Amino acid sequence: MAKLFAPKILNYAAKKTESHFREAFDNQRPFDEQEDENVIINKKPSRKKADSKKVGEYIDFEELD
């Protein structure tokens, strides 16, 4: 019995989804009518990190005779 209703239910759901998307698409304003919006992005200036790599300590070698 469920096999008989499954295609009809899927068809109904597909049509409802299509009508929903079509209605949403039709309600959008055309690109020409959209208001110009100014977008301001405040960005902190990037700081250059100081070279903080510590390789190791310096050892001074002297030659012995």
mmCIF file of the N, C-alpha and C atoms, coordinates in Angstrom:
data_MODEL
# 
_entry.id   MODEL 
# 
loop_
_atom_site.group_PDB 
_atom_site.id 
_atom_site.type_symbol 
_atom_site.label_atom_id 
_atom_site.label_alt_id 
_atom_site.label_comp_id 
_atom_site.label_asym_id 
_atom_site.label_entity_id 
_atom_site.label_seq_id 
_atom_site.pdbx_PDB_ins_code 
_atom_site.Cartn_x 
_atom_site.Cartn_y 
_atom_site.Cartn_z 
_atom_site.occupancy 
_atom_site.B_iso_or_equiv 
_atom_site.pdbx_formal_charge 
_atom_site.auth_seq_id 
_atom_site.auth_comp_id 
_atom_site.auth_asym_id 
_atom_site.auth_atom_id 
_atom_site.pdbx_PDB_model_num 
ATOM 1   N N  . MET A 1 1  ? 0.818  -1.192 0.000   1.00 0.00 ? 1  MET A N  1 
ATOM 2   C CA . MET A 1 1  ? 0.000  0.000  0.000   1.00 0.00 ? 1  MET A CA 1 
ATOM 3   C C  . MET A 1 1  ? 0.864  1.258  0.000   1.00 0.00 ? 1  MET A C  1 
ATOM 4   N N  . ALA A 1 2  ? 1.984  1.228  0.773   1.00 0.00 ? 2  ALA A N  1 
ATOM 5   C CA . ALA A 1 2  ? 2.865  2.384  0.838   1.00 0.00 ? 2  ALA A CA 1 
ATOM 6   C C  . ALA A 1 2  ? 3.560  2.620  -0.495  1.00 0.00 ? 2  ALA A C  1 
ATOM 7   N N  . LYS A 1 3  ? 3.728  1.557  -1.272  1.00 0.00 ? 3  LYS A N  1 
ATOM 8   C CA . LYS A 1 3  ? 4.376  1.689  -2.577  1.00 0.00 ? 3  LYS A CA 1 
ATOM 9   C C  . LYS A 1 3  ? 3.533  2.513  -3.539  1.00 0.00 ? 3  LYS A C  1 
ATOM 10  N N  . LEU A 1 4  ? 2.237  2.535  -3.325  1.00 0.00 ? 4  LEU A N  1 
ATOM 11  C CA . LEU A 1 4  ? 1.347  3.296  -4.206  1.00 0.00 ? 4  LEU A CA 1 
ATOM 12  C C  . LEU A 1 4  ? 1.407  4.788  -3.927  1.00 0.00 ? 4  LEU A C  1 
ATOM 13  N N  . PHE A 1 5  ? 1.612  5.152  -2.658  1.00 0.00 ? 5  PHE A N  1 
ATOM 14  C CA . PHE A 1 5  ? 1.591  6.565  -2.286  1.00 0.00 ? 5  PHE A CA 1 
ATOM 15  C C  . PHE A 1 5  ? 2.951  7.245  -2.368  1.00 0.00 ? 5  PHE A C  1 
ATOM 16  N N  . ALA A 1 6  ? 4.023  6.496  -2.339  1.00 0.00 ? 6  ALA A N  1 
ATOM 17  C CA . ALA A 1 6  ? 5.365  7.089  -2.323  1.00 0.00 ? 6  ALA A CA 1 
ATOM 18  C C  . ALA A 1 6  ? 5.626  7.991  -3.537  1.00 0.00 ? 6  ALA A C  1 
ATOM 19  N N  . PRO A 1 7  ? 5.343  7.579  -4.769  1.00 0.00 ? 7  PRO A N  1 
ATOM 20  C CA . PRO A 1 7  ? 5.588  8.475  -5.902  1.00 0.00 ? 7  PRO A CA 1 
ATOM 21  C C  . PRO A 1 7  ? 4.738  9.745  -5.855  1.00 0.00 ? 7  PRO A C  1 
ATOM 22  N N  . LYS A 1 8  ? 3.497  9.596  -5.378  1.00 0.00 ? 8  LYS A N  1 
ATOM 23  C CA . LYS A 1 8  ? 2.612  10.768 -5.283  1.00 0.00 ? 8  LYS A CA 1 
ATOM 24  C C  . LYS A 1 8  ? 3.103  11.740 -4.219  1.00 0.00 ? 8  LYS A C  1 
ATOM 25  N N  . ILE A 1 9  ? 3.586  11.213 -3.110  1.00 0.00 ? 9  ILE A N  1 
ATOM 26  C CA . ILE A 1 9  ? 4.106  12.078 -2.040  1.00 0.00 ? 9  ILE A CA 1 
ATOM 27  C C  . ILE A 1 9  ? 5.366  12.789 -2.505  1.00 0.00 ? 9  ILE A C  1 
ATOM 28  N N  . LEU A 1 10 ? 6.256  12.079 -3.180  1.00 0.00 ? 10 LEU A N  1 
ATOM 29  C CA . LEU A 1 10 ? 7.482  12.707 -3.681  1.00 0.00 ? 10 LEU A CA 1 
ATOM 30  C C  . LEU A 1 10 ? 7.168  13.764 -4.733  1.00 0.00 ? 10 LEU A C  1 
ATOM 31  N N  . ASN A 1 11 ? 6.209  13.482 -5.604  1.00 0.00 ? 11 ASN A N  1 
ATOM 32  C CA . ASN A 1 11 ? 5.807  14.442 -6.619  1.00 0.00 ? 11 ASN A CA 1 
ATOM 33  C C  . ASN A 1 11 ? 5.225  15.700 -5.974  1.00 0.00 ? 11 ASN A C  1 
ATOM 34  N N  . TYR A 1 12 ? 4.394  15.522 -4.959  1.00 0.00 ? 12 TYR A N  1 
ATOM 35  C CA . TYR A 1 12 ? 3.804  16.653 -4.238  1.00 0.00 ? 12 TYR A CA 1 
ATOM 36  C C  . TYR A 1 12 ? 4.896  17.486 -3.557  1.00 0.00 ? 12 TYR A C  1 
ATOM 37  N N  . ALA A 1 13 ? 5.832  16.827 -2.897  1.00 0.00 ? 13 ALA A N  1 
ATOM 38  C CA . ALA A 1 13 ? 6.908  17.533 -2.210  1.00 0.00 ? 13 ALA A CA 1 
ATOM 39  C C  . ALA A 1 13 ? 7.774  18.296 -3.204  1.00 0.00 ? 13 ALA A C  1 
ATOM 40  N N  . ALA A 1 14 ? 8.050  17.710 -4.358  1.00 0.00 ? 14 ALA A N  1 
ATOM 41  C CA . ALA A 1 14 ? 8.867  18.378 -5.371  1.00 0.00 ? 14 ALA A CA 1 
ATOM 42  C C  . ALA A 1 14 ? 8.151  19.621 -5.905  1.00 0.00 ? 14 ALA A C  1 
ATOM 43  N N  . LYS A 1 15 ? 6.861  19.515 -6.133  1.00 0.00 ? 15 LYS A N  1 
ATOM 44  C CA . LYS A 1 15 ? 6.104  20.676 -6.633  1.00 0.00 ? 15 LYS A CA 1 
ATOM 45  C C  . LYS A 1 15 ? 6.030  21.789 -5.596  1.00 0.00 ? 15 LYS A C  1 
ATOM 46  N N  . LYS A 1 16 ? 5.850  21.425 -4.322  1.00 0.00 ? 16 LYS A N  1 
ATOM 47  C CA . LYS A 1 16 ? 5.806  22.437 -3.262  1.00 0.00 ? 16 LYS A CA 1 
ATOM 48  C C  . LYS A 1 16 ? 7.160  23.139 -3.133  1.00 0.00 ? 16 LYS A C  1 
ATOM 49  N N  . THR A 1 17 ? 8.229  22.365 -3.224  1.00 0.00 ? 17 THR A N  1 
ATOM 50  C CA . THR A 1 17 ? 9.566  22.950 -3.128  1.00 0.00 ? 17 THR A CA 1 
ATOM 51  C C  . THR A 1 17 ? 9.819  23.873 -4.309  1.00 0.00 ? 17 THR A C  1 
ATOM 52  N N  . GLU A 1 18 ? 9.432  23.453 -5.497  1.00 0.00 ? 18 GLU A N  1 
ATOM 53  C CA . GLU A 1 18 ? 9.614  24.287 -6.682  1.00 0.00 ? 18 GLU A CA 1 
ATOM 54  C C  . GLU A 1 18 ? 8.818  25.585 -6.556  1.00 0.00 ? 18 GLU A C  1 
ATOM 55  N N  . SER A 1 19 ? 7.586  25.507 -6.086  1.00 0.00 ? 19 SER A N  1 
ATOM 56  C CA . SER A 1 19 ? 6.777  26.723 -5.953  1.00 0.00 ? 19 SER A CA 1 
ATOM 57  C C  . SER A 1 19 ? 7.355  27.644 -4.889  1.00 0.00 ? 19 SER A C  1 
ATOM 58  N N  . HIS A 1 20 ? 7.905  27.073 -3.835  1.00 0.00 ? 20 HIS A N  1 
ATOM 59  C CA . HIS A 1 20 ? 8.531  27.889 -2.793  1.00 0.00 ? 20 HIS A CA 1 
ATOM 60  C C  . HIS A 1 20 ? 9.734  28.656 -3.346  1.00 0.00 ? 20 HIS A C  1 
ATOM 61  N N  . PHE A 1 21 ? 10.595 27.962 -4.082  1.00 0.00 ? 21 PHE A N  1 
ATOM 62  C CA . PHE A 1 21 ? 11.771 28.622 -4.653  1.00 0.00 ? 21 PHE A CA 1 
ATOM 63  C C  . PHE A 1 21 ? 11.372 29.635 -5.725  1.00 0.00 ? 21 PHE A C  1 
ATOM 64  N N  . ARG A 1 22 ? 10.370 29.308 -6.530  1.00 0.00 ? 22 ARG A N  1 
ATOM 65  C CA . ARG A 1 22 ? 9.913  30.233 -7.570  1.00 0.00 ? 22 ARG A CA 1 
ATOM 66  C C  . ARG A 1 22 ? 9.355  31.510 -6.939  1.00 0.00 ? 22 ARG A C  1 
ATOM 67  N N  . GLU A 1 23 ? 8.586  31.366 -5.862  1.00 0.00 ? 23 GLU A N  1 
ATOM 68  C CA . GLU A 1 23 ? 8.020  32.522 -5.175  1.00 0.00 ? 23 GLU A CA 1 
ATOM 69  C C  . GLU A 1 23 ? 9.128  33.381 -4.562  1.00 0.00 ? 23 GLU A C  1 
ATOM 70  N N  . ALA A 1 24 ? 10.105 32.745 -3.948  1.00 0.00 ? 24 ALA A N  1 
ATOM 71  C CA . ALA A 1 24 ? 11.221 33.482 -3.351  1.00 0.00 ? 24 ALA A CA 1 
ATOM 72  C C  . ALA A 1 24 ? 12.020 34.204 -4.430  1.00 0.00 ? 24 ALA A C  1 
ATOM 73  N N  . PHE A 1 25 ? 12.208 33.574 -5.569  1.00 0.00 ? 25 PHE A N  1 
ATOM 74  C CA . PHE A 1 25 ? 12.953 34.188 -6.665  1.00 0.00 ? 25 PHE A CA 1 
ATOM 75  C C  . PHE A 1 25 ? 12.195 35.373 -7.251  1.00 0.00 ? 25 PHE A C  1 
ATOM 76  N N  . ASP A 1 26 ? 10.887 35.241 -7.402  1.00 0.00 ? 26 ASP A N  1 
ATOM 77  C CA . ASP A 1 26 ? 10.081 36.323 -7.978  1.00 0.00 ? 26 ASP A CA 1 
ATOM 78  C C  . ASP A 1 26 ? 9.987  37.533 -7.058  1.00 0.00 ? 26 ASP A C  1 
ATOM 79  N N  . ASN A 1 27 ? 10.137 37.331 -5.755  1.00 0.00 ? 27 ASN A N  1 
ATOM 80  C CA . ASN A 1 27 ? 10.024 38.434 -4.802  1.00 0.00 ? 27 ASN A CA 1 
ATOM 81  C C  . ASN A 1 27 ? 11.312 39.241 -4.668  1.00 0.00 ? 27 ASN A C  1 
ATOM 82  N N  . GLN A 1 28 ? 12.386 38.787 -5.293  1.00 0.00 ? 28 GLN A N  1 
ATOM 83  C CA . GLN A 1 28 ? 13.648 39.532 -5.203  1.00 0.00 ? 28 GLN A CA 1 
ATOM 84  C C  . GLN A 1 28 ? 13.578 40.773 -6.074  1.00 0.00 ? 28 GLN A C  1 
ATOM 85  N N  . ARG A 1 29 ? 14.259 41.821 -5.601  1.00 0.00 ? 29 ARG A N  1 
ATOM 86  C CA . ARG A 1 29 ? 14.345 43.038 -6.397  1.00 0.00 ? 29 ARG A CA 1 
ATOM 87  C C  . ARG A 1 29 ? 15.383 42.845 -7.494  1.00 0.00 ? 29 ARG A C  1 
ATOM 88  N N  . PRO A 1 30 ? 15.139 43.427 -8.659  1.00 0.00 ? 30 PRO A N  1 
ATOM 89  C CA . PRO A 1 30 ? 16.166 43.365 -9.709  1.00 0.00 ? 30 PRO A CA 1 
ATOM 90  C C  . PRO A 1 30 ? 17.435 44.071 -9.262  1.00 0.00 ? 30 PRO A C  1 
ATOM 91  N N  . PHE A 1 31 ? 18.545 43.701 -9.856  1.00 0.00 ? 31 PHE A N  1 
ATOM 92  C CA . PHE A 1 31 ? 19.843 44.251 -9.467  1.00 0.00 ? 31 PHE A CA 1 
ATOM 93  C C  . PHE A 1 31 ? 19.881 45.765 -9.635  1.00 0.00 ? 31 PHE A C  1 
ATOM 94  N N  . ASP A 1 32 ? 19.219 46.278 -10.672 1.00 0.00 ? 32 ASP A N  1 
ATOM 95  C CA . ASP A 1 32 ? 19.230 47.716 -10.931 1.00 0.00 ? 32 ASP A CA 1 
ATOM 96  C C  . ASP A 1 32 ? 18.499 48.504 -9.856  1.00 0.00 ? 32 ASP A C  1 
ATOM 97  N N  . GLU A 1 33 ? 17.527 47.916 -9.211  1.00 0.00 ? 33 GLU A N  1 
ATOM 98  C CA . GLU A 1 33 ? 16.734 48.621 -8.220  1.00 0.00 ? 33 GLU A CA 1 
ATOM 99  C C  . GLU A 1 33 ? 17.317 48.532 -6.820  1.00 0.00 ? 33 GLU A C  1 
ATOM 100 N N  . GLN A 1 34 ? 18.324 47.731 -6.622  1.00 0.00 ? 34 GLN A N  1 
ATOM 101 C CA . GLN A 1 34 ? 18.899 47.584 -5.293  1.00 0.00 ? 34 GLN A CA 1 
ATOM 102 C C  . GLN A 1 34 ? 19.612 48.870 -4.909  1.00 0.00 ? 34 GLN A C  1 
ATOM 103 N N  . GLU A 1 35 ? 19.520 49.198 -3.633  1.00 0.00 ? 35 GLU A N  1 
ATOM 104 C CA . GLU A 1 35 ? 20.159 50.415 -3.139  1.00 0.00 ? 35 GLU A CA 1 
ATOM 105 C C  . GLU A 1 35 ? 21.663 50.204 -3.056  1.00 0.00 ? 35 GLU A C  1 
ATOM 106 N N  . ASP A 1 36 ? 22.382 51.290 -3.303  1.00 0.00 ? 36 ASP A N  1 
ATOM 107 C CA . ASP A 1 36 ? 23.827 51.217 -3.149  1.00 0.00 ? 36 ASP A CA 1 
ATOM 108 C C  . ASP A 1 36 ? 24.136 51.257 -1.662  1.00 0.00 ? 36 ASP A C  1 
ATOM 109 N N  . GLU A 1 37 ? 24.839 50.284 -1.203  1.00 0.00 ? 37 GLU A N  1 
ATOM 110 C CA . GLU A 1 37 ? 25.201 50.224 0.200   1.00 0.00 ? 37 GLU A CA 1 
ATOM 111 C C  . GLU A 1 37 ? 26.702 50.404 0.326   1.00 0.00 ? 37 GLU A C  1 
ATOM 112 N N  . ASN A 1 38 ? 27.084 51.283 1.235   1.00 0.00 ? 38 ASN A N  1 
ATOM 113 C CA . ASN A 1 38 ? 28.504 51.500 1.485   1.00 0.00 ? 38 ASN A CA 1 
ATOM 114 C C  . ASN A 1 38 ? 28.964 50.496 2.528   1.00 0.00 ? 38 ASN A C  1 
ATOM 115 N N  . VAL A 1 39 ? 30.020 49.806 2.217   1.00 0.00 ? 39 VAL A N  1 
ATOM 116 C CA . VAL A 1 39 ? 30.571 48.817 3.130   1.00 0.00 ? 39 VAL A CA 1 
ATOM 117 C C  . VAL A 1 39 ? 31.906 49.338 3.622   1.00 0.00 ? 39 VAL A C  1 
ATOM 118 N N  . ILE A 1 40 ? 32.032 49.428 4.932   1.00 0.00 ? 40 ILE A N  1 
ATOM 119 C CA . ILE A 1 40 ? 33.270 49.908 5.531   1.00 0.00 ? 40 ILE A CA 1 
ATOM 120 C C  . ILE A 1 40 ? 33.865 48.767 6.340   1.00 0.00 ? 40 ILE A C  1 
ATOM 121 N N  . ILE A 1 41 ? 35.099 48.449 6.048   1.00 0.00 ? 41 ILE A N  1 
ATOM 122 C CA . ILE A 1 41 ? 35.784 47.386 6.768   1.00 0.00 ? 41 ILE A CA 1 
ATOM 123 C C  . ILE A 1 41 ? 36.912 48.027 7.560   1.00 0.00 ? 41 ILE A C  1 
ATOM 124 N N  . ASN A 1 42 ? 36.781 47.969 8.862   1.00 0.00 ? 42 ASN A N  1 
ATOM 125 C CA . ASN A 1 42 ? 37.836 48.498 9.724   1.00 0.00 ? 42 ASN A CA 1 
ATOM 126 C C  . ASN A 1 42 ? 38.761 47.351 10.063  1.00 0.00 ? 42 ASN A C  1 
ATOM 127 N N  . LYS A 1 43 ? 40.005 47.515 9.710   1.00 0.00 ? 43 LYS A N  1 
ATOM 128 C CA . LYS A 1 43 ? 40.970 46.445 9.896   1.00 0.00 ? 43 LYS A CA 1 
ATOM 129 C C  . LYS A 1 43 ? 42.146 46.993 10.691  1.00 0.00 ? 43 LYS A C  1 
ATOM 130 N N  . LYS A 1 44 ? 42.547 46.261 11.686  1.00 0.00 ? 44 LYS A N  1 
ATOM 131 C CA . LYS A 1 44 ? 43.690 46.687 12.473  1.00 0.00 ? 44 LYS A CA 1 
ATOM 132 C C  . LYS A 1 44 ? 44.945 46.563 11.620  1.00 0.00 ? 44 LYS A C  1 
ATOM 133 N N  . PRO A 1 45 ? 45.849 47.535 11.743  1.00 0.00 ? 45 PRO A N  1 
ATOM 134 C CA . PRO A 1 45 ? 47.092 47.404 10.975  1.00 0.00 ? 45 PRO A CA 1 
ATOM 135 C C  . PRO A 1 45 ? 47.890 46.198 11.465  1.00 0.00 ? 45 PRO A C  1 
ATOM 136 N N  . SER A 1 46 ? 48.436 45.496 10.511  1.00 0.00 ? 46 SER A N  1 
ATOM 137 C CA . SER A 1 46 ? 49.198 44.314 10.896  1.00 0.00 ? 46 SER A CA 1 
ATOM 138 C C  . SER A 1 46 ? 50.555 44.728 11.449  1.00 0.00 ? 46 SER A C  1 
ATOM 139 N N  . ARG A 1 47 ? 50.909 44.117 12.539  1.00 0.00 ? 47 ARG A N  1 
ATOM 140 C CA . ARG A 1 47 ? 52.206 44.391 13.156  1.00 0.00 ? 47 ARG A CA 1 
ATOM 141 C C  . ARG A 1 47 ? 53.181 43.332 12.687  1.00 0.00 ? 47 ARG A C  1 
ATOM 142 N N  . LYS A 1 48 ? 54.337 43.803 12.310  1.00 0.00 ? 48 LYS A N  1 
ATOM 143 C CA . LYS A 1 48 ? 55.375 42.850 11.933  1.00 0.00 ? 48 LYS A CA 1 
ATOM 144 C C  . LYS A 1 48 ? 55.993 42.313 13.206  1.00 0.00 ? 48 LYS A C  1 
ATOM 145 N N  . LYS A 1 49 ? 56.019 41.023 13.311  1.00 0.00 ? 49 LYS A N  1 
ATOM 146 C CA . LYS A 1 49 ? 56.586 40.404 14.494  1.00 0.00 ? 49 LYS A CA 1 
ATOM 147 C C  . LYS A 1 49 ? 58.104 40.505 14.448  1.00 0.00 ? 49 LYS A C  1 
ATOM 148 N N  . ALA A 1 50 ? 58.656 40.843 15.588  1.00 0.00 ? 50 ALA A N  1 
ATOM 149 C CA . ALA A 1 50 ? 60.110 40.910 15.689  1.00 0.00 ? 50 ALA A CA 1 
ATOM 150 C C  . ALA A 1 50 ? 60.663 39.490 15.606  1.00 0.00 ? 50 ALA A C  1 
ATOM 151 N N  . ASP A 1 51 ? 61.857 39.372 15.065  1.00 0.00 ? 51 ASP A N  1 
ATOM 152 C CA . ASP A 1 51 ? 62.466 38.053 14.926  1.00 0.00 ? 51 ASP A CA 1 
ATOM 153 C C  . ASP A 1 51 ? 62.818 37.542 16.319  1.00 0.00 ? 51 ASP A C  1 
ATOM 154 N N  . SER A 1 52 ? 61.985 36.708 16.839  1.00 0.00 ? 52 SER A N  1 
ATOM 155 C CA . SER A 1 52 ? 62.172 36.240 18.213  1.00 0.00 ? 52 SER A CA 1 
ATOM 156 C C  . SER A 1 52 ? 62.684 34.808 18.257  1.00 0.00 ? 52 SER A C  1 
ATOM 157 N N  . LYS A 1 53 ? 63.291 34.378 17.179  1.00 0.00 ? 53 LYS A N  1 
ATOM 158 C CA . LYS A 1 53 ? 63.817 33.019 17.170  1.00 0.00 ? 53 LYS A CA 1 
ATOM 159 C C  . LYS A 1 53 ? 65.090 32.973 18.012  1.00 0.00 ? 53 LYS A C  1 
ATOM 160 N N  . LYS A 1 54 ? 65.095 32.136 18.993  1.00 0.00 ? 54 LYS A N  1 
ATOM 161 C CA . LYS A 1 54 ? 66.297 31.960 19.805  1.00 0.00 ? 54 LYS A CA 1 
ATOM 162 C C  . LYS A 1 54 ? 66.935 30.654 19.364  1.00 0.00 ? 54 LYS A C  1 
ATOM 163 N N  . VAL A 1 55 ? 68.047 30.813 18.676  1.00 0.00 ? 55 VAL A N  1 
ATOM 164 C CA . VAL A 1 55 ? 68.720 29.649 18.123  1.00 0.00 ? 55 VAL A CA 1 
ATOM 165 C C  . VAL A 1 55 ? 69.505 28.927 19.202  1.00 0.00 ? 55 VAL A C  1 
ATOM 166 N N  . GLY A 1 56 ? 70.123 29.649 20.069  1.00 0.00 ? 56 GLY A N  1 
ATOM 167 C CA . GLY A 1 56 ? 70.947 29.042 21.118  1.00 0.00 ? 56 GLY A CA 1 
ATOM 168 C C  . GLY A 1 56 ? 71.916 30.089 21.637  1.00 0.00 ? 56 GLY A C  1 
ATOM 169 N N  . GLU A 1 57 ? 72.777 29.690 22.537  1.00 0.00 ? 57 GLU A N  1 
ATOM 170 C CA . GLU A 1 57 ? 73.731 30.681 23.047  1.00 0.00 ? 57 GLU A CA 1 
ATOM 171 C C  . GLU A 1 57 ? 75.012 30.641 22.224  1.00 0.00 ? 57 GLU A C  1 
ATOM 172 N N  . TYR A 1 58 ? 75.709 31.766 22.242  1.00 0.00 ? 58 TYR A N  1 
ATOM 173 C CA . TYR A 1 58 ? 76.927 31.924 21.462  1.00 0.00 ? 58 TYR A CA 1 
ATOM 174 C C  . TYR A 1 58 ? 78.112 31.402 22.262  1.00 0.00 ? 58 TYR A C  1 
ATOM 175 N N  . ILE A 1 59 ? 78.924 30.557 21.641  1.00 0.00 ? 59 ILE A N  1 
ATOM 176 C CA . ILE A 1 59 ? 80.131 30.019 22.295  1.00 0.00 ? 59 ILE A CA 1 
ATOM 177 C C  . ILE A 1 59 ? 81.335 30.441 21.482  1.00 0.00 ? 59 ILE A C  1 
ATOM 178 N N  . ASP A 1 60 ? 82.293 31.075 22.161  1.00 0.00 ? 60 ASP A N  1 
ATOM 179 C CA . ASP A 1 60 ? 83.508 31.543 21.502  1.00 0.00 ? 60 ASP A CA 1 
ATOM 180 C C  . ASP A 1 60 ? 84.607 30.515 21.755  1.00 0.00 ? 60 ASP A C  1 
ATOM 181 N N  . PHE A 1 61 ? 85.156 29.975 20.668  1.00 0.00 ? 61 PHE A N  1 
ATOM 182 C CA . PHE A 1 61 ? 86.209 28.962 20.789  1.00 0.00 ? 61 PHE A CA 1 
ATOM 183 C C  . PHE A 1 61 ? 87.556 29.627 20.544  1.00 0.00 ? 61 PHE A C  1 
ATOM 184 N N  . GLU A 1 62 ? 88.520 29.195 21.319  1.00 0.00 ? 62 GLU A N  1 
ATOM 185 C CA . GLU A 1 62 ? 89.887 29.652 21.110  1.00 0.00 ? 62 GLU A CA 1 
ATOM 186 C C  . GLU A 1 62 ? 90.725 28.449 20.726  1.00 0.00 ? 62 GLU A C  1 
ATOM 187 N N  . GLU A 1 63 ? 91.687 28.692 19.806  1.00 0.00 ? 63 GLU A N  1 
ATOM 188 C CA . GLU A 1 63 ? 92.570 27.595 19.416  1.00 0.00 ? 63 GLU A CA 1 
ATOM 189 C C  . GLU A 1 63 ? 93.702 27.459 20.433  1.00 0.00 ? 63 GLU A C  1 
ATOM 190 N N  . LEU A 1 64 ? 93.990 26.229 20.798  1.00 0.00 ? 64 LEU A N  1 
ATOM 191 C CA . LEU A 1 64 ? 95.100 25.950 21.720  1.00 0.00 ? 64 LEU A CA 1 
ATOM 192 C C  . LEU A 1 64 ? 96.256 25.353 20.911  1.00 0.00 ? 64 LEU A C  1 
ATOM 193 N N  . ASP A 1 65 ? 97.469 25.714 21.316  1.00 0.00 ? 65 ASP A N  1 
ATOM 194 C CA . ASP A 1 65 ? 98.656 25.168 20.627  1.00 0.00 ? 65 ASP A CA 1 
ATOM 195 C C  . ASP A 1 65 ? 99.022 23.829 21.118  1.00 0.00 ? 65 ASP A C  1 
# 
